[in-house]
Amino acid sequence: MTGGGIPVIRYDLAHYGIITSVTSPTVFNVDALASFGVNEFAGYSCFIKRKGTGSGGAPQGEAKVITASSAGRFTIAAAYTVIVAIGDEVLILHPALANASPGGQISKLAGVSLPGTHAHADDLLWQTVLTLSPTGRRKVHSIWLDFVNFAAALQTVTYRLSYQVDGATYRIFDSNAAAPWTIAMDDGVLIALESCIDHPLRLEIQKTVAEGAARDVPYEVIYEDMS
């Protein structure tokens, strides 16, 4: 990446831009690419690199074939699952690079950000934060757990990860029980997995000190579906 956060990419294979206006679910403008010729990008694909809000979710990670382009205006063959918005970051990808018919490989390999919030009840039991249930092979890169809302003195939080290795019974394969998170540490825990799964994976946490009320635990999972 450059210092300004723009990806370094070959100019003849991919072009980066930010959506500046939206006319319809299939027509939008990227002013930074207005200097290119009429239909110069016809047959390319428009990949939504990042939602402008930074919230993740659709249409981030989706790619659609471009049928027409002129002066920075793009028309795509079919709408994304959620209409694009001003500020969304896009990559315009050459057909040789994209292979991006709807549902093509570029969408799978680009990675998905899955943010969410677990409402942790005020008890000392193990509670499930999330369960990932892939329909094929999925590579899970990392999970971020934000514990900033836990504030009780001497609070300790332990996580454990379980996997249905036989497709039926959850088996614990990772935890921080030997060195649990405490209130004196940073705001949360980053779990670096870099593991492939094809059965459900479950993440649970347990705290040791009552908070007096339920507490939200924001999280984010980064993964890519491989099949």
Buried (B, 14 or more C-beta within 10 A) or exposed (E): EEEEEEEEBEEEBBBBBBBBEBEEEBBBBBBBBEEBEEEBBBEBBBBBBBBBEEEBBEBBBBBBBBBBBBEBBBBBBEBBEBBBBEEBBBBBBBEEBBBBBBEBEBBBEBBBBBBEEBEBEEEEEEBEBBEBEBEEEBBBBEBBBBBEBBEBEEBBBBBBBBBBEEEEEBEEEBBBEEEBBEBEEEEBBEBEBEBEBBBBBBBBBBBEBEBEEEBEBBBBBBBBBBE
